[in-house]
C-alpha cells in the first residue's frame, strides 16, 4: 500500500498515469531548455494519449525527429502537426530564404513544403516555397490555408487544372473573396479558351470540308477565287499549326491539280476554237466564191463544192469530238454549212437525174396532160430538188431555174387537169348509178359497155377521186362477173351464212365505228363470192341487203351526227370570219392597242383551228375566207411592226455614235436612256426584233463590260491595299515586340512603314475603319514600347541590383566559410549596373566577404538603425503606415525634416525613391533578430519597382 502511494511521488509528473497530469506537466516544461527535448521526443512517440502526443510534437525542436514523425506518426493528425512544427523550426533556423529552400528540398516532402507555405511568418519564405511547388493539389491546399493573403493568391494563380480550380472555388466561397475570384476568373478563362479553341477547330474543320468539296466538284468560273478565299481564311486562322493541316494540304493539292487540268483544257479548247473559227472563215469565203463559178457546168460545180466541203466538215467533226464549240461559232458554222449543204444536195440531185433535161423539154412543150403523166413528171423533178430551197444570196444556175419553172408549169397543168377531172368525175358518178340500175334490172350487156366506158373516164380523174370511184367501178365489175359466172360456184351455203351473220349484227350493242367495220367486212365477203343469177341467189341477196340496211341504221345516225358536228364547226369558222370583219371595220385604228390586235389575231387563228374537222368540200372555201378576212388585220399589224422596227434601228444608229464618246460614264448613262426608249417602243416582228436586239446589245455590251472591269479593278486594288495594310500592321507589331536594343534602332523602319501605309491610295477612313483602327493600335503599341525602353532598362538594373543585394545578405549570414566560393560565383552577370549603384554594391560585396571570413566586424545595430530610417523615408514617400515599434522614430525624423527643410522645396519624386532603394542595397547587415523582418518590410514597399 505504501509503495502505491509513494510510486507516483517518486516518478516525474510527465510520467504519471493520469493523462491530464501529463498534459499539465508538458505545459510547464520549457521547450527552450535542451534537457527537456528528450522528454518531448519520448512522449511524442510513446505516450498513449493523443492529446499528449500532439502537445509534445508542438514542443520538439529536433528536425530529424520531426521529419520522422511527419512520415511515421500514428495518425494523420499527428503527421500534420509534426509537419507544421518541422516547417516552423526550419523557418526559424534558416532566416535566409534560399538557404531555407535548399534545406527543405533535402527532406523532399510536399506536405512539409505545404506547411512552410502556409505557416511561415516570412512573406519571402512563403513566396519562395510557392515557386518550387508544382503539385496543384498542394497548391490548392496552400491557397485555402496559407496565413498570408498574397501567398494564397499566388498559389491560386499557379493552378491550371479545371478540376482543382473548381474544387478551390467551392472551398473558398464566402471565405476568401480574392482567391475565389482568382479561381473563378481562371475557370472562366479556361472555359473561354476551350470554347474559342473548339470554335477555331470547327472553323478549320469546316474549311477542310469546304476545300475537299471544292476539290471533289467540277470546275466552274469561281473555282480559283473560292480556292484563294479558303487559303486566305486558313492562313488567317493559323491552320498551318493544327491537326487538320495535312488534310487541308491534300485537298489543296487536288484543287491545284484541277486548276492545272482546267488551264490545259482551256488552252486546248482555245486552239480548237481558233481552228473552228478558221473553218467558218473558209466556209464564208467559199460561199462568196460560188457566185463566180455559177457559169460552170453543174457537175464541175458539184465536184468543186464536194472537194472543198468534205475536208472542212471532217475537220470540224474531229475538233468537236475534242471539245465543245462556243454557241457563237457553232451557230456560225451551222448557218454557213447549211447553205453549202443545201447547194451540194441541189447540185447532186440534179446531176443524179440523167433524164432531167428531156423531162424539162417535155414539160415545157406540154399543153395538156393526164394526172398520171403529171405525177410522173413531178416525181422526176422532185428527185432533182432538195427539201430546202436554193439560198437567196447565191444566184441560181440556169438548169436550177428551169427546174423551178418546170414546177410552175406542172402547177398550171395540174389545175387544168383538176378541171377536166371534175367533169370526168361528175360523168363517172352518173354512169355508175346507171350501171347499178342496169345490174339490178339484169341488163348485163348494157352494164358491161358502160363499165368499159367508166374505165376510160377513170383515167382522167385525179388520184383521190380515182381511188374513191375505182372501188365502186370494180365492185360493179365484180357484180357483173358474178352475175355472169354465178352458176360456176356453189356460193349458196356461204351466202346463207353471211346473211345469218349480218342478221346477227341487227341491234347488237357495238360502237358505230366498229359496227360499220363489221358490216363492211361482211359486205366485202359477199362481194368476193361469185355466183350466178339464180332465183335463190337473188332472194339471198335481197335478204342480205335488207339485213345490212337494218344493221347499218345506228351507224347512219352516228355518221349523220358527225356530219352535223362538221357543219357546226363550219358555221363557227364562218362566225369567226364575220367577227374579224366587224372588228376590222369598227376598231379605232388611230388609237390602236397593237399588242391587243396581235392577241386578237393569234386568238382567232387558234379558235379557227380548234373548230375542226369540217367537210372536205367546204374546207378550201372557209380557209380562203379566213385568210382574206385576216389579211387586212395582218397588214396593219405588220405596218406598225415595221414602223417600230425603224425606230429601233434609229436607236441602234445612236448607239453606234455613242461608241465614239470618250467619257465612259456619260456613254453608259446615254446607253441606259436608249435602253429605256427601246423598252417603250411598241410591238415588232419576233425574228426581226431578235436581229435588231442582237445588234443593239452588241453595241451596248462593251461599255458595260468595260465599266464592270473598272469596278472589278477598283475592288481588286482595295483588296490588295487591305492585304498590304494588314502586312504593315503585322510588321509594326513585330517591330514593337523586338528586344530593347533592336527597338531603340527601329524608328527609321517604323517611319518607313507608316509612310507605306499612308501611301496606300485605295483605303479610306470612312470605308476601311477596321484597317485604320488596327494601324493606329499598332502604332500606339509601338510608341508605348519605344517610350518604355529607359524605364525597362532602369527596372532591369534595379532587379539585378536587388539580386546582388540578396546575395550580399546570404554572404553576410553565412557561417560556413567553405560555402563562400559558391556564393561568390553568382556575383558576376552580363548586366552592367550604372554608377554610383555599381560602386555601392561592389563595396558591400567586398565588405560582406571580409565579414564572412572573420577578417572584420560590423556594427549591426547601427546598420539596423540606418535600415529603419530608410524604411521610414520610403513609407513617408509612398504614404504607407509605419509599424508601431518605429512610429516614435518616424515622428522624430519628421520633426528634424521640418526644421531642416523649413523654407526649402521638397524633393519627394521618383528620383528620391530610387536613391533610397540604392541606399538600402548598400546598407550592411542588421541584427539577426530584425534582418528578415526589415527585409520583408522593404520588399513590400519596393514591390512595384522590383517587379
FIKE-600580 format. One line per 8 residues: number of its first residue (from 1); for each residue x, y, z of C-alpha. Coordinates in steps of 0.5 Angstrom, whole numbers. Layout:
NUM = X/Y/Z  ...
END
This chain:
1 = 0/0/0  6/5/2  9/3/-5  3/5/-9  3/12/-5  10/13/-6  11/11/-13  7/17/-16
9 = 11/21/-12  18/18/-14  16/19/-22  16/25/-25  10/29/-27  10/28/-34  11/20/-33  4/20/-29
17 = -1/15/-31  -6/21/-31  -6/24/-38  -9/30/-35  -3/31/-31  2/29/-36  -1/35/-40  0/40/-35
25 = 7/37/-34  8/38/-41  5/45/-41  10/47/-35  16/44/-39  20/50/-42  22/48/-50  28/52/-50
33 = 32/48/-45  35/43/-48  35/38/-43  27/38/-44  28/36/-51  29/28/-50  22/28/-46  18/32/-51
41 = 21/27/-56  19/21/-52  12/23/-51  11/25/-58  13/18/-60  11/13/-54  5/17/-50  -2/13/-50
49 = -6/19/-50  -7/23/-57  -7/30/-54  0/29/-50  3/27/-56  0/33/-60  3/37/-55  9/34/-54
57 = 10/35/-62  9/42/-62  15/43/-57  20/38/-61  26/42/-64  30/36/-67  29/37/-74  30/30/-76
65 = 26/27/-70  20/32/-73  22/29/-80  21/22/-78  14/24/-74  12/27/-80  12/21/-84  11/15/-79
73 = 7/18/-73  1/14/-71  -5/18/-75  -6/24/-80  -7/29/-75  0/28/-71  3/27/-78  0/34/-80
81 = 2/37/-73  10/34/-74  10/37/-81  8/44/-79  12/44/-73  18/42/-77  16/48/-82  16/53/-76
89 = 23/50/-74  26/51/-81  24/58/-82  27/60/-75  33/56/-76  34/59/-83  33/66/-84  36/67/-91
97 = 30/65/-96  35/61/-101  38/57/-95  31/55/-92  29/53/-99  35/48/-100  34/46/-93  27/44/-95
105 = 29/40/-101  33/36/-97  27/33/-94  24/32/-101  17/32/-97  11/36/-101  7/36/-94  13/40/-91
113 = 13/45/-97  6/46/-96  7/47/-89  12/52/-90  8/56/-95  2/56/-90  5/57/-83  12/61/-85
121 = 12/68/-82  16/71/-87  13/73/-94  19/72/-98  20/65/-95  12/63/-97  13/66/-104  20/62/-105
129 = 17/56/-103  11/57/-107  16/58/-113  18/51/-113  12/47/-112  8/44/-118  3/40/-115  -3/43/-116
137 = -7/39/-110  -2/42/-105  -2/49/-108  -10/49/-107  -9/47/-100  -4/53/-99  -9/57/-103  -14/56/-98
145 = -10/55/-91  -4/60/-92  -3/65/-87  -1/71/-92  -6/73/-97  -1/74/-102  1/67/-101  -6/64/-102
153 = -7/69/-108  0/67/-112  -2/59/-110  -8/60/-114  -5/64/-119  -1/58/-121  -6/53/-121  -9/51/-128
161 = -13/44/-127  -20/45/-128  -22/40/-123  -17/43/-118  -20/50/-119  -27/48/-119  -26/45/-112  -22/51/-110
169 = -27/56/-112  -32/52/-108  -28/51/-102  -26/59/-102  -33/61/-103  -35/66/-97  -28/65/-94  -23/68/-99
177 = -26/73/-104  -19/75/-107  -18/67/-108  -25/66/-110  -25/71/-115  -18/68/-118  -20/61/-118  -27/64/-122
185 = -23/68/-127  -18/63/-129  -24/58/-130  -28/63/-134  -21/64/-138  -20/56/-139  -28/56/-141  -27/61/-146
193 = -20/59/-148  -23/52/-149  -30/55/-153  -25/59/-157  -21/53/-159  -27/49/-160  -30/54/-165  -23/55/-168
201 = -22/48/-169  -29/48/-172  -28/53/-177  -21/50/-179  -25/43/-180  -31/47/-184  -25/50/-188  -22/43/-190
209 = -29/40/-191  -30/46/-196  -24/45/-199  -25/38/-200  -32/39/-203  -29/44/-208  -23/39/-210  -29/34/-211
217 = -33/38/-215  -32/40/-222  -29/47/-225  -33/53/-225  -31/60/-226  -31/62/-219  -26/56/-217  -20/60/-217
225 = -23/65/-213  -26/60/-208  -19/57/-207  -16/63/-206  -21/65/-201  -21/59/-197  -13/59/-197  -13/66/-194
233 = -18/64/-189  -14/58/-187  -7/63/-186  -11/68/-182  -14/62/-177  -7/60/-176  -9/53/-180  -1/51/-181
241 = 0/49/-174  -7/45/-173  -8/38/-174  -12/39/-180  -6/42/-184  -4/35/-187  -12/34/-189  -12/41/-192
249 = -6/41/-196  -8/34/-199  -15/38/-201  -11/44/-203  -6/40/-208  -12/37/-211  -15/44/-212  -9/46/-216
257 = -9/40/-220  -16/42/-222  -14/48/-224  -8/46/-228  -12/41/-231  -17/46/-233  -12/51/-236  -9/46/-240
265 = -16/44/-243  -18/51/-244  -11/52/-248  -13/46/-252  -20/49/-252  -18/56/-255  -14/52/-260  -20/48/-262
273 = -24/54/-262  -19/58/-267  -19/52/-271  -26/52/-272  -26/60/-273  -22/59/-279  -26/53/-282  -32/58/-281
281 = -28/64/-285  -26/59/-290  -34/57/-291  -36/64/-291  -30/65/-297  -33/59/-300  -40/62/-300  -37/68/-303
289 = -33/65/-308  -39/60/-311  -43/66/-315  -36/67/-319  -37/60/-321  -44/60/-323  -43/60/-330  -39/53/-330
297 = -43/46/-332  -47/43/-326  -42/37/-325  -36/41/-325  -39/46/-319  -41/40/-315  -34/37/-316  -31/43/-314
305 = -36/44/-308  -35/37/-306  -27/37/-305  -28/44/-301  -33/42/-297  -32/35/-294  -25/36/-291  -28/42/-288
313 = -33/38/-285  -29/32/-283  -24/37/-279  -30/41/-276  -32/34/-273  -25/32/-271  -25/39/-267  -32/38/-264
321 = -30/31/-261  -24/34/-258  -28/40/-254  -35/43/-255  -35/49/-259  -38/56/-257  -45/58/-258  -43/63/-263
329 = -38/59/-267  -43/53/-267  -49/58/-270  -44/61/-275  -42/54/-277  -49/51/-278  -51/57/-282  -45/57/-287
337 = -45/49/-287  -53/49/-288  -52/54/-294  -47/50/-297  -50/43/-296  -56/46/-299  -53/48/-305  -49/41/-305
345 = -55/37/-305  -59/41/-310  -53/40/-315  -52/33/-313  -60/31/-314  -59/35/-321  -53/31/-323  -56/24/-321
353 = -62/25/-325  -60/24/-332  -67/25/-336  -68/32/-333  -66/36/-339  -71/31/-343  -77/32/-338  -76/39/-337
361 = -77/40/-345  -83/35/-345  -86/39/-339  -84/46/-343  -87/43/-349  -94/40/-346  -100/44/-346  -105/38/-343
369 = -103/32/-339  -107/27/-335  -106/27/-328  -101/20/-328  -97/24/-333  -96/30/-329  -95/26/-323  -89/22/-326
377 = -86/29/-328  -87/31/-321  -83/25/-318  -77/27/-323  -77/34/-322  -77/32/-314  -71/28/-315  -68/34/-318
385 = -69/38/-312  -68/39/-304  -72/40/-298  -69/47/-297  -70/52/-303  -64/55/-306  -61/60/-302  -63/67/-304
393 = -56/70/-303  -53/66/-309  -55/66/-316  -59/60/-319  -55/56/-325  -60/56/-331  -61/49/-330  -64/50/-323
401 = -68/56/-325  -71/51/-331  -73/46/-325  -77/52/-321  -80/54/-328  -82/47/-329  -85/46/-322  -89/52/-324
409 = -91/49/-331  -93/43/-327  -98/47/-323  -101/50/-328  -102/44/-332  -105/41/-325  -110/46/-325  -112/45/-332
417 = -112/37/-330  -117/38/-324  -122/42/-328  -122/36/-333  -122/31/-327  -128/35/-324  -132/34/-330  -130/27/-331
425 = -132/25/-324  -139/28/-325  -140/24/-331  -137/18/-328  -142/18/-322  -148/19/-327  -145/13/-330  -144/9/-324
433 = -151/10/-322  -154/8/-329  -149/1/-328  -152/0/-321  -159/0/-324  -157/-4/-330  -154/-9/-326  -160/-9/-321
441 = -165/-10/-327  -161/-15/-330  -158/-11/-336  -152/-15/-337  -149/-13/-344  -151/-5/-343  -148/-5/-336  -141/-9/-339
449 = -141/-3/-344  -142/2/-339  -136/-1/-335  -131/0/-340  -133/7/-341  -132/8/-334  -125/5/-334  -124/10/-340
457 = -126/16/-336  -123/14/-329  -116/16/-333  -118/23/-333  -119/23/-325  -114/25/-320  -111/20/-315  -116/22/-310
465 = -122/22/-314  -120/16/-318  -119/12/-312  -126/13/-309  -129/12/-315  -125/6/-318  -127/2/-312  -135/3/-314
473 = -133/1/-321  -129/-5/-319  -135/-7/-315  -140/-6/-320  -135/-10/-325  -135/-16/-320  -142/-16/-319  -142/-16/-327
481 = -137/-22/-327  -141/-25/-321  -148/-25/-325  -144/-28/-331  -141/-34/-327  -146/-35/-322  -147/-42/-324  -140/-43/-324
489 = -139/-43/-316  -143/-46/-310  -144/-40/-306  -151/-41/-303  -148/-44/-297  -143/-38/-296  -148/-33/-298  -153/-36/-293
497 = -148/-36/-287  -147/-29/-289  -154/-27/-289  -154/-30/-282  -148/-26/-279  -151/-20/-282  -158/-21/-279  -154/-22/-272
505 = -151/-15/-273  -158/-12/-272  -159/-9/-266  -152/-11/-263  -149/-7/-258  -143/-4/-261  -140/3/-262  -142/5/-269
513 = -135/5/-272  -134/-2/-270  -141/-4/-273  -140/0/-279  -133/-4/-280  -136/-11/-278  -142/-9/-284  -137/-7/-289
521 = -133/-14/-288  -139/-18/-289  -141/-14/-295  -133/-15/-298  -134/-22/-296  -141/-22/-300  -137/-19/-306  -132/-24/-306
529 = -137/-29/-307  -138/-30/-315  -145/-33/-316  -150/-34/-322  -156/-30/-323  -161/-36/-320  -167/-34/-316  -165/-37/-310
537 = -159/-33/-310  -163/-26/-312  -167/-28/-306  -161/-29/-301  -158/-22/-304  -164/-18/-302  -164/-22/-295  -157/-20/-294
545 = -158/-13/-297  -164/-12/-292  -160/-14/-286  -155/-10/-288  -159/-4/-288  -162/-5/-281  -156/-7/-278  -153/0/-281
553 = -158/4/-278  -155/6/-272  -148/8/-276  -152/12/-281  -155/16/-275  -148/17/-272  -145/19/-278  -150/24/-279
561 = -149/27/-272  -141/27/-275  -144/31/-281  -147/36/-276  -141/37/-272  -137/38/-278  -143/43/-280  -143/47/-273
569 = -135/47/-274  -136/50/-281  -141/55/-278  -136/57/-272  -131/58/-277  -135/63/-281  -137/66/-275  -130/68/-273
577 = -129/71/-280  -135/75/-279  -133/78/-272  -126/79/-275  -129/83/-281  -133/87/-276  -127/88/-271  -123/91/-277
585 = -129/96/-279  -131/98/-272  -124/99/-269  -121/105/-268  -114/104/-271  -112/111/-270  -111/109/-263  -110/102/-263
593 = -107/98/-258  -102/94/-262  -101/88/-257  -108/87/-256  -109/87/-264  -104/82/-264  -107/78/-259  -114/78/-263
601 = -110/75/-269  -107/70/-265  -113/68/-261  -117/68/-268  -112/63/-271  -112/59/-265  -120/59/-265  -121/58/-272
609 = -116/51/-272  -120/49/-266  -126/48/-270  -124/42/-273  -126/38/-277  -130/41/-283  -133/37/-289  -127/37/-294
617 = -131/40/-300  -132/46/-295  -125/47/-292  -122/51/-298  -127/56/-298  -128/57/-291  -120/57/-291  -120/62/-296
625 = -125/67/-293  -121/67/-286  -114/68/-290  -118/74/-294  -121/77/-287  -114/76/-283  -110/80/-289  -112/87/-287
633 = -111/86/-280  -104/83/-281  -102/88/-286  -104/94/-281  -100/90/-275  -94/89/-280  -94/96/-282  -94/98/-274
641 = -89/93/-273  -84/96/-279  -85/103/-276  -83/100/-269  -77/97/-272  -75/103/-276  -75/107/-269  -71/101/-266
649 = -66/102/-272  -65/109/-270  -63/107/-263  -58/103/-266  -55/108/-270  -55/113/-264  -51/107/-260  -46/107/-266
657 = -45/114/-265  -44/114/-257  -39/109/-258  -34/114/-260  -35/118/-254  -29/118/-249  -33/119/-243  -35/112/-241
665 = -40/114/-235  -43/119/-240  -43/114/-245  -46/109/-240  -52/114/-238  -54/115/-245  -54/108/-247  -59/107/-241
673 = -63/112/-243  -63/109/-250  -65/102/-247  -71/105/-243  -73/108/-250  -72/101/-253  -77/98/-248  -82/104/-249
681 = -82/102/-257  -88/98/-259  -89/91/-262  -85/89/-267  -84/82/-271  -81/77/-267  -75/75/-272  -73/82/-274
689 = -74/84/-266  -68/79/-265  -64/81/-270  -64/88/-268  -64/87/-261  -57/83/-262  -54/89/-266  -56/94/-260
697 = -54/89/-255  -47/88/-258  -46/96/-259  -48/97/-251  -45/91/-248  -37/93/-249  -39/100/-245  -42/96/-239
705 = -37/91/-239  -31/96/-239  -35/99/-233  -35/93/-230  -28/91/-231  -26/98/-228  -30/97/-222  -27/90/-221
713 = -20/93/-222  -22/98/-216  -25/93/-212  -18/89/-213  -14/95/-211  -18/96/-205  -17/88/-203  -9/89/-205
721 = -9/95/-200  -12/92/-195  -8/86/-195  -2/91/-195  -4/95/-189  -5/88/-185  2/86/-187  4/93/-185
729 = 1/93/-178  4/86/-177  11/89/-178  10/94/-174  7/90/-168  13/85/-170  18/91/-169  15/93/-163
737 = 16/86/-160  23/86/-161  28/87/-155  30/94/-153  37/94/-157  33/93/-163  27/97/-161  32/103/-160
745 = 35/103/-167  28/102/-170  25/109/-171  27/109/-178  24/103/-180  18/105/-176  17/111/-180  18/108/-187
753 = 12/103/-185  8/109/-183  10/112/-190  8/106/-194  1/106/-190  -1/113/-192  2/112/-199  -4/106/-200
761 = -9/110/-205  -15/106/-204  -16/106/-197  -21/111/-194  -22/112/-186  -30/112/-188  -30/105/-191  -24/101/-188
769 = -25/103/-181  -22/97/-178  -16/97/-182  -14/104/-180  -16/102/-173  -11/96/-173  -6/101/-176  -7/106/-170
777 = -7/101/-165  0/98/-168  3/105/-168  0/106/-161  3/100/-158  10/101/-162  10/108/-159  9/105/-152
785 = 14/100/-152  19/105/-155  17/110/-150  19/105/-144  26/103/-146  29/107/-141  24/105/-136  25/98/-137
793 = 33/99/-137  32/102/-130  28/97/-128  32/91/-130  38/95/-127  34/95/-120  33/88/-121  40/86/-122
801 = 42/90/-116  37/87/-112  39/80/-113  46/82/-112  44/86/-105  40/79/-103  47/75/-105  51/80/-100
809 = 45/78/-95  47/71/-96  54/72/-95  54/76/-89  49/71/-86  54/65/-88  57/62/-82  61/57/-86
817 = 67/59/-90  67/54/-95  61/56/-98  63/63/-99  66/61/-106  60/58/-109  56/64/-107  61/69/-110
825 = 61/65/-116  54/68/-117  56/75/-117  58/77/-124  53/78/-129  52/80/-136  48/86/-134  53/93/-133
833 = 50/97/-127  50/104/-127  54/109/-123  54/110/-117  50/104/-116  55/99/-118  60/102/-114  56/102/-108
841 = 54/94/-109  62/93/-110  64/96/-104  58/92/-100  60/85/-103  67/86/-101  66/88/-94  61/82/-94
849 = 66/77/-96  71/80/-91  66/80/-85  64/73/-87  72/71/-87  72/74/-80  77/79/-82  73/85/-80
857 = 67/87/-76  61/91/-77  56/95/-73  50/91/-74  45/96/-69  48/102/-73  46/98/-79  39/97/-77
865 = 38/104/-75  40/106/-82  36/101/-85  30/103/-80  31/110/-83  31/108/-90  24/105/-89  21/110/-85
873 = 23/115/-91  20/110/-96  14/110/-92  13/117/-92  15/118/-99  10/112/-101  5/115/-96  5/108/-92
881 = 4/106/-85  10/105/-81  10/99/-76  8/101/-68  15/100/-66  18/105/-71  13/110/-70  17/115/-65
889 = 23/114/-70  19/117/-75  16/122/-71  23/124/-69  25/124/-76  19/128/-79  21/134/-74  28/134/-76
897 = 26/135/-83  21/140/-81  26/144/-78  32/143/-83  27/144/-89  24/150/-87  23/155/-93  26/150/-98
905 = 23/146/-103  21/139/-102  24/133/-107  20/127/-106  20/125/-113  22/118/-117  29/120/-116  29/120/-109
913 = 25/114/-109  31/111/-113  36/114/-108  33/111/-102  33/104/-106  40/104/-108  42/107/-100  38/100/-98
921 = 42/96/-103  49/99/-100  47/98/-93  50/93/-88  47/87/-84  42/89/-79  42/84/-72  40/77/-74
929 = 33/78/-70  31/84/-74  34/83/-81  29/78/-84  23/83/-81  26/89/-84  28/86/-91  21/84/-91
937 = 18/91/-90  23/93/-95  20/88/-100  13/90/-99  15/98/-100  19/97/-106  15/91/-110  13/96/-116
945 = 20/98/-117  23/91/-117  18/87/-121
END
